[in-house]
Amino acid sequence: MMIDNSYQAVMARKNQIMKSAVGMDYSDFESGSIAFDYEAMMAATGYTLDMVIKTQAEFAIGNTPLIELKNITELSRKLAPSGKGARIFVKDEAANLSGSFKVRRAATSIHHAKRMGYKGVISATSGNYGAAVAACAAKAGLKCIVVQECFDSHHVGQPEIVEKARKCEALGAEVVQLTVGPELFYMFLRMLEDTGYFNASLYTPFGIAGIETLGYEIATQCRAQLGKDPDMVVCTNAGGGNLTGTARGLYKADCHPTIVAASVNLKGLHMASDTQFNLKSFTTGHTGFGVPFSTYPDRSDVPRSAARPLRYMDRYVTVNQGEVFYITEALAALEGMEKGPAGNTSLAAAFALSQQLDADKCIVVQETEYTGAGKHVNAQLSFARNNGIDIHFGNPHEEVAGKSIILPSHPSLISATDFDMRHLRASLIKNALATISHEPTDNDILFLAAETKTDVDFVKEIINETK
């Protein structure tokens, strides 16, 4: 009997495919309504924090340096009001195998896939995660396929994405490149079903547990180097796993700083639009992913995402493309650290936020990433210019995504713009309510309070607004 591989049929089988490809039955955690047992799902991996630390060490991952950016801090203090200008530190995740924090996610998944007897792994990503999965699969002796959303309909791809494909192939992965749109998830499901490989998803509990070690290290290294906890930790935010895992690791170290999400402002651009796909100069860490995944996390490739950033987020700020390119160059010129621009989204935000904090405070930029070839600032700006983007120095807050990139004419123009957290939290609640046809249960209300880092009264207030 022939299997129906039409788009509709494959999508109808997605839960069954995912159950086989992850080895986890998500229905075990469901309540039949909005609520599900998130902590039970996280615990179902069977891996403690200590076990994850040990696994990552076997892959030569983790224990990356925490570096004080003394010159950038000094520049911040020159621009800040008297007594302001918190010390800025960066966790140099580019020192990891594959060159980014995402290898922490990959190691846990690959270790589990190997232990469970899978012959290979598949990852759907256009970014650093593909290289991370490929690197760990190579060390584990597993086959690896990376499904990459790469091109527009004219077969034109951003240099950053094309560079990542090169890195994946160099690390032994087979790369399947697709055009932007719904075919990515469809082909991903087809390959999982056809190969029987493990789904090394960004959004499983295995992946998020891997990032917990990063938050835990930030806490322990700050205590060792400074004798105190960080006052603020800034995380670049896209799909939400980066912030979620880091915050969970901080909490496991009994460390509770202000958790700030930072994204590049790409308001007005649609990430799945063929015509707009190449008008952005950041392939991740931007509002096109950060906002929708924060307010509706279960849009991912698994039935329930383990990346749920609004559970942990205290503030959400945006910076503009020109500001991130500028701070990327400043990091190289002032600190001798040449890093990929996407990882510097959080640094651009931290530079502005530092000027709001007292000088005796400590702010940690939670990650860096490798750079080179198409990931470099020059390649991205050249590609933007060739696509008709106006690039000039001026006020970055006059930048229009898809039309201009404005590099700040002076570092004092770098700022971080706060999102309305109430609006984000209300959006999550309203999106959740739209998934049921009955009144939310008491358990749903408690769950939504945890999801939004608020309380029952706030959830009930938003519920009443929807009636």
C-alpha positions in Angstrom: 0.0 0.0 0.0 1.3 3.4 -1.0 1.7 6.0 1.7 -0.1 9.2 1.1 2.6 11.9 1.0 0.5 14.8 0.1 1.0 17.9 2.1 -2.3 17.5 4.0 -1.7 13.8 4.8 1.9 14.4 6.1 0.7 17.2 8.3 -2.1 15.0 9.6 0.6 12.5 10.7 2.9 15.0 12.2 2.3 14.0 15.9 2.8 10.3 15.1 6.0 11.2 13.2 7.3 13.3 16.0 6.6 10.6 18.6 8.8 8.2 16.7 11.5 10.7 16.0 11.9 12.1 19.5 11.0 9.0 21.5 8.7 11.0 23.7 4.9 10.8 23.9 3.8 14.4 24.5 0.2 13.3 25.3 1.6 12.0 28.6 1.8 15.7 29.8 -1.5 17.0 28.4 -4.6 18.0 30.4 -7.0 18.1 27.5 -7.2 21.8 27.7 -4.7 24.7 27.6 -2.5 23.5 30.5 0.1 20.8 30.3 2.7 19.7 32.8 5.8 21.6 31.6 8.1 20.6 34.4 7.2 16.9 34.0 8.0 17.2 30.3 11.4 18.7 31.1 12.1 16.0 33.6 11.1 13.3 31.2 14.5 13.5 29.5 16.0 11.7 32.4 19.1 13.9 32.4 20.0 15.9 35.5 22.1 19.1 35.2 25.2 17.3 36.3 24.6 14.6 33.7 24.3 17.2 31.0 27.5 18.9 32.1 29.3 15.6 32.0 27.9 14.8 28.5 28.9 18.2 27.2 32.4 17.9 28.5 32.8 14.6 26.6 32.0 16.6 23.4 34.5 19.4 24.4 31.6 21.8 25.1 31.1 24.2 27.9 33.1 26.0 30.5 33.6 28.9 28.1 35.3 32.1 29.4 33.4 35.0 30.9 35.3 38.1 29.7 35.0 41.6 31.0 34.7 44.1 28.2 36.6 46.9 29.9 37.0 49.2 27.0 33.3 49.0 25.9 32.3 49.5 29.6 34.5 52.6 29.7 32.9 53.9 26.5 29.5 53.3 28.1 30.5 55.2 31.2 31.6 58.2 29.1 28.1 58.4 27.7 26.2 57.6 30.9 25.0 60.0 33.6 27.3 60.4 36.6 27.6 57.2 38.6 26.0 55.0 35.9 27.6 52.5 33.5 27.5 48.9 34.7 30.4 46.6 34.0 29.8 44.6 30.9 30.9 41.0 30.6 30.4 38.5 27.7 30.2 34.8 27.8 32.4 33.7 24.8 30.3 30.9 23.4 32.3 31.1 20.1 34.9 29.1 22.0 32.6 26.1 21.8 32.9 23.3 19.3 31.1 24.6 16.1 31.4 28.2 17.4 28.1 29.0 19.1 26.1 28.3 22.2 23.7 26.1 20.1 26.1 23.2 20.4 25.0 22.9 24.0 21.6 22.1 22.7 22.9 19.7 20.1 25.1 17.6 22.4 22.3 16.5 24.7 20.1 15.5 21.7 22.9 13.7 19.9 24.0 11.9 23.1 20.4 10.7 23.6 20.0 9.7 20.0 23.1 7.6 20.2 22.0 6.0 23.4 18.6 5.1 22.0 20.0 3.5 18.9 19.1 6.0 16.2 21.4 5.7 13.2 21.2 9.4 12.4 19.8 12.8 13.2 17.9 15.5 11.3 17.7 19.2 12.1 15.6 21.9 10.4 17.5 25.2 10.7 19.0 27.9 8.6 21.5 28.8 11.2 24.3 27.9 13.7 22.3 25.0 15.1 22.8 22.9 11.9 26.6 23.3 12.3 26.2 22.3 16.0 24.3 19.2 15.2 26.7 18.3 12.4 29.7 18.7 14.7 28.2 16.5 17.5 27.0 13.9 15.1 30.5 13.6 13.6 31.9 13.0 17.1 29.2 10.5 17.9 29.5 8.6 14.6 25.9 9.3 13.5 24.7 10.4 10.1 23.3 13.9 9.9 20.9 15.7 7.6 20.4 19.5 7.9 17.3 20.8 6.2 17.9 24.5 5.5 15.5 27.3 4.5 18.0 29.0 2.3 16.7 30.7 -0.9 14.0 32.9 -2.3 12.2 31.7 -5.5 15.0 33.1 -7.6 17.5 30.8 -5.9 19.2 33.7 -4.2 20.4 33.1 -0.6 21.8 35.3 2.0 25.6 35.0 2.5 25.2 34.2 6.2 22.9 31.3 5.4 25.0 30.0 2.6 28.1 30.2 4.8 26.3 28.0 7.4 25.5 25.4 4.8 29.2 25.3 3.9 30.1 24.8 7.6 27.5 22.0 7.9 28.9 20.2 4.9 32.5 20.6 6.1 31.4 18.9 9.3 30.0 15.9 7.4 26.3 16.7 7.2 24.1 16.3 4.1 22.5 19.7 3.6 19.1 19.9 1.9 18.4 23.5 0.8 14.9 24.7 0.3 13.1 27.9 -0.7 11.4 30.0 2.0 7.8 28.9 2.9 5.8 25.9 4.2 7.9 23.3 2.3 10.5 23.3 5.0 8.4 21.7 7.7 6.8 19.4 5.2 10.1 18.1 3.8 11.4 17.8 7.4 8.6 15.5 8.4 9.0 13.5 5.2 12.7 12.9 5.9 12.1 12.0 9.5 9.5 9.4 8.4 11.6 8.0 5.5 14.9 7.7 7.4 13.7 6.9 11.0 16.3 9.4 12.2 16.1 11.3 15.5 14.6 14.8 15.4 17.4 16.9 16.9 14.9 19.8 17.3 15.7 23.1 18.8 12.5 22.9 20.9 12.6 19.5 22.7 13.4 19.2 26.4 16.8 17.7 25.4 17.8 20.9 23.6 16.6 23.3 26.3 18.3 21.2 29.0 21.5 21.6 27.1 21.4 25.4 27.5 20.8 25.2 31.2 24.5 24.6 31.7 25.2 28.1 30.1 23.1 29.9 32.7 24.6 27.8 35.5 28.1 28.7 34.3 27.3 32.4 34.2 26.2 32.2 37.9 29.2 30.2 39.1 31.7 32.2 37.1 30.4 35.6 38.3 30.6 34.4 41.8 34.2 33.1 41.3 35.4 36.2 39.4 33.3 39.0 41.1 32.2 37.5 44.4 28.6 38.3 43.5 25.7 37.4 41.2 25.1 39.2 37.9 22.5 42.0 38.2 21.3 41.6 34.6 21.7 38.9 31.9 20.8 39.8 28.3 19.9 37.1 25.9 19.4 37.4 22.2 15.9 36.1 21.5 14.5 34.3 18.5 12.7 31.0 19.1 13.0 31.5 22.8 15.2 28.5 23.7 18.3 30.6 24.3 16.6 32.7 27.0 14.6 29.8 28.4 17.5 27.5 29.0 19.8 30.2 30.3 17.2 31.4 32.8 16.5 27.8 34.0 20.2 27.3 34.5 20.6 30.5 36.5 17.6 29.5 38.7 19.2 26.1 39.3 22.2 28.0 40.6 19.8 30.0 42.9 20.7 33.1 40.9 17.9 35.5 40.0 19.1 38.5 37.9 16.9 40.6 35.7 16.4 38.5 32.5 16.3 40.7 29.4 15.4 39.5 25.9 16.9 41.4 23.0 15.9 41.2 19.3 16.7 43.1 16.2 13.8 45.3 15.1 12.5 43.9 11.8 9.0 45.3 12.1 7.2 45.3 8.8 9.1 42.4 7.3 7.4 39.0 6.9 9.9 36.2 7.5 8.1 33.7 5.2 7.6 36.2 2.4 9.5 35.3 -0.8 10.0 38.9 -1.7 11.0 40.0 1.8 13.2 37.1 2.7 16.4 38.7 1.5 15.6 42.2 2.6 16.7 41.5 6.2 20.3 41.4 7.3 19.8 39.1 10.3 18.7 35.5 9.9 18.0 35.0 13.6 17.7 37.0 16.8 15.0 39.3 15.3 11.4 40.2 16.1 10.1 38.2 13.2 10.9 35.1 15.3 11.1 36.6 18.8 7.7 38.0 19.1 5.6 35.2 17.6 7.5 32.5 19.4 7.2 34.3 22.7 3.4 34.8 22.4 2.7 31.4 20.9 5.6 29.0 21.6 3.9 25.9 20.3 4.3 27.0 16.7 7.5 24.9 16.6 8.2 21.5 15.1 7.2 19.5 18.2 3.7 19.3 19.8 4.8 21.2 22.9 7.8 23.5 22.8 10.2 23.4 25.7 11.2 26.9 24.8 8.8 29.2 26.6 10.6 32.5 27.1 7.7 34.6 28.7 8.0 32.2 31.7 11.3 33.8 32.5 11.5 37.2 30.7 11.5 40.4 32.8 12.1 42.8 29.9 12.1 42.6 26.1 14.0 45.2 24.2 14.8 45.8 20.6 17.8 47.3 18.8 18.1 48.2 15.1 20.3 46.5 12.5 22.7 49.4 12.2 23.3 49.5 15.9 24.2 45.8 16.0 26.6 46.1 13.0 28.2 49.1 14.8 28.7 47.3 18.1 30.1 44.3 16.2 32.8 46.6 14.8 33.3 48.2 18.2 33.8 44.8 19.8 36.6 44.1 17.3 38.2 47.5 17.4 38.1 48.0 21.2 38.3 44.5 22.6 40.1 42.5 19.8 37.1 40.1 19.5 35.7 39.6 16.0 32.4 37.8 16.4 29.3 37.2 14.3 26.8 40.0 14.2 23.7 38.0 15.2 25.3 37.1 18.6 26.0 40.8 19.1 22.3 41.7 19.3 22.4 41.3 23.0 25.7 43.2 23.3 24.1 46.2 21.5 21.2 46.1 24.0 23.6 45.7 26.9 25.7 48.7 25.9 22.6 50.9 26.1 21.2 49.2 29.3 24.6 49.6 31.0 24.1 53.3 31.0 20.8 52.9 33.0 22.5 50.9 35.8 24.8 52.0 38.6 28.5 51.6 37.9 28.8 49.0 40.6 26.4 46.7 38.9 27.2 43.8 36.5 25.6 43.0 33.2 26.3 39.8 31.4 25.9 39.4 27.6 25.0 35.7 27.5 26.6 34.6 24.2 28.9 35.2 21.2 29.1 33.3 17.9 31.8 32.6 15.4 32.2 34.8 12.3 33.8 34.5 8.9 33.0 34.4 5.2 29.3 35.1 4.7 28.6 35.7 8.4 30.9 38.7 8.4 29.5 42.3 8.7 31.0 43.2 5.3 29.4 40.4 3.5 26.0 41.1 5.0 26.2 44.8 4.3 27.3 44.2 0.7 24.4 41.9 0.1 22.0 44.4 1.6 23.4 47.2 -0.7 23.1 44.9 -3.7 19.4 44.4 -2.8 18.7 48.1 -2.8 19.0 48.7 0.9 20.2 52.3 1.7 23.2 52.1 4.1 24.5 55.3 5.7 25.5 56.8 9.0 22.9 58.8 11.0 20.2 58.1 13.6 19.5 54.4 13.7 16.0 55.1 15.0 15.1 56.4 11.6 16.0 53.0 10.1 13.2 51.2 8.2 13.6 47.5 8.0 13.8 46.3 4.4 14.7 49.8 3.1 17.6 51.1 5.2 20.4 50.2 7.6 21.5 53.3 9.5 24.8 53.0 11.4 24.9 55.3 14.4 26.9 58.4 13.7 27.9 58.5 17.3 27.7 55.7 20.0 25.4 57.8 22.1 22.7 57.1 19.6 22.6 53.4 20.5 19.6 52.6 22.6 17.4 49.7 23.6 13.6 50.2 23.1 11.3 48.4 25.5 8.5 46.2 24.3 5.2 46.5 26.2 5.4 43.4 28.3 1.8 43.6 29.2 0.9 43.4 25.6 3.1 40.4 25.0 1.7 38.6 28.0 -1.9 39.4 27.0 -1.2 38.1 23.5 0.1 34.8 24.8 -3.1 34.4 26.9 -5.4 35.3 24.1 -3.6 32.9 21.7 -4.0 30.1 24.2 -7.7 30.9 24.7 -8.2 30.6 21.0 -7.1 26.9 21.1 -10.1 25.9 23.3 -13.9 26.1 22.8 -14.8 26.1 26.5 -14.1 28.3 29.5 -10.5 28.0 30.8 -10.3 25.7 33.8 -8.7 26.7 37.1 -5.7 24.6 36.1 -5.5 26.6 32.8 -5.5 29.9 34.7 -2.6 28.7 36.9 -0.7 27.5 33.9 -1.2 30.8 32.1 0.0 32.7 35.1 3.2 30.6 35.1 3.5 31.0 31.3 3.4 34.8 31.6 5.4 35.2 34.8 2.4 37.0 36.3 -0.4 35.9 38.6 -4.0 34.6 38.6 -5.5 38.1 38.8 -3.6 39.2 35.7 -4.8 36.2 33.7 -8.4 36.7 34.8 -8.1 40.4 33.8 -7.0 39.4 30.3 -9.7 36.7 30.0 -12.3 39.3 30.9 -11.0 41.6 28.2 -11.6 39.0 25.6 -15.3 38.5 26.4 
